[in-house]
Amino acid sequence: MPRPFRPDSALACAASLLLCACASTYQVKVDALTAPRPVSAVSYKIVNQDPTVETDSLRYKEVANAVRTALSAKGMYEAPEDAKPDVIIALDYGIKPPRITEELRSEPIYATSPGRYTRQVVQTGTDRSGNPIMSVIGEDVPSESEYVGDKESMVPVVTYQKYLRLSARENKPAGEGRLPQEVWTVEVTSDGPDGNLRQSVPVMAAAAIGYIGRQTSGQEVVEVKDGTNSDLSFVKKGI
């Protein structure tokens, strides 16, 4: 028996197709370091690396929650207040000053022929004797554009770099003048024409998941596609 047509189902399907069509793809760069010898680190405490950032601000809480979610994907958890964490994770994030560069842009050039008014004599009928009746008909011919080449020029381009840096160190006393041993560090950067840090943080946190405890030979480019990247979907859900 055929199922009845439901308008709400059709709307949901259309919305789903629209979301798939509008899914964004982000490219970020990841640089990661890890200790030469593996260090067992499951519990952690997050500390604010930037003293100018208020830890009770909504932005900091959103970033810290995205980081907690990313760390949970690696089996790590935030230590309770009355427990000693394995590592202390310094959190640093923000937007660097805009960078202005010039790029060569190419723009097509079109030559336009102006419109004109034409007249022509056409037969519009016949008289009683069968002779043709001629009339003058006017016609407006629209203007026409024709591609004739390209114009190249230098244009200013503004780029904003958003960054997220996590640095984990052992929660142990260090020697005089030395910091505790670094367990791992992950730095993710996102370059683009907008300074929307709130949109970039989940993407950068998702990209960091696969690099916690890994070593890279310089920056690696990572592509994160919204809607299909499981790490990004996981971070957006939060904990």
VENFENPE-V560092 format. One line per field, one symbol per residue. ss: DSSP state (~ for helix, > for strand, _ for the rest). phi: phi as a letter, one per 20 degrees, with the letter a starting at -180 (. if undefined). psi: psi as a letter, one per 20 degrees, with the letter a starting at -180 (. if undefined). A space follows every 50 residues. Layout:
# VENFENPE-V560092
ss: ???
phi: ???
psi: ???
This chain:
# VENFENPE-V560092
ss: ______~~~~~~~~~~~~~~~___>>>>>>>>>>________>>>>>>__ _______~~~~~~~~~~~~~~~____>>________>>>>>>>>>___>> >>>>>>>>>>>>>__>>>>>>>>>>>_____>>>>>>>>>>__>>>>>>> >>>>>>>>>>>>>>>>>>>>___________>>>>>>>>>>>____~~~~ ~~~~~~~~~__________>>>>>>____~~~~~~~~__
phi: .ffffdgffffffffffffffegedddcdccccbfgdgcfbdebcecefd feeefefffffffffffgfffffenebffffedeffcddedcbqcfggdd cdceddcfdcedeffbddcbecedrcefenffddcedebeeffcdcfcqc ddbecfcecddebccccdcfecfdfgmcegffeabccdccdafcdefffe ggffffffgfdfndcdenfdecdcdfnceffffffffmc
psi: pqqqpohhgghggghghggghjpqpqprpppqqqqhpppoogqrppqpho iippijqhgghgghhhgggghhijjqqpqrhjqoqhqpoppprapqqqpp rpqoqppqpppppqrrpqqqpqpjaqahjjqqoqqppqpoorqqpppiaq ppqpqpppppoqqpppopqqmqqrrpjqqqppgqppppqopriqknhhhh ghghhghhgiipjrpqmaqppppopphiohgghghhhr.
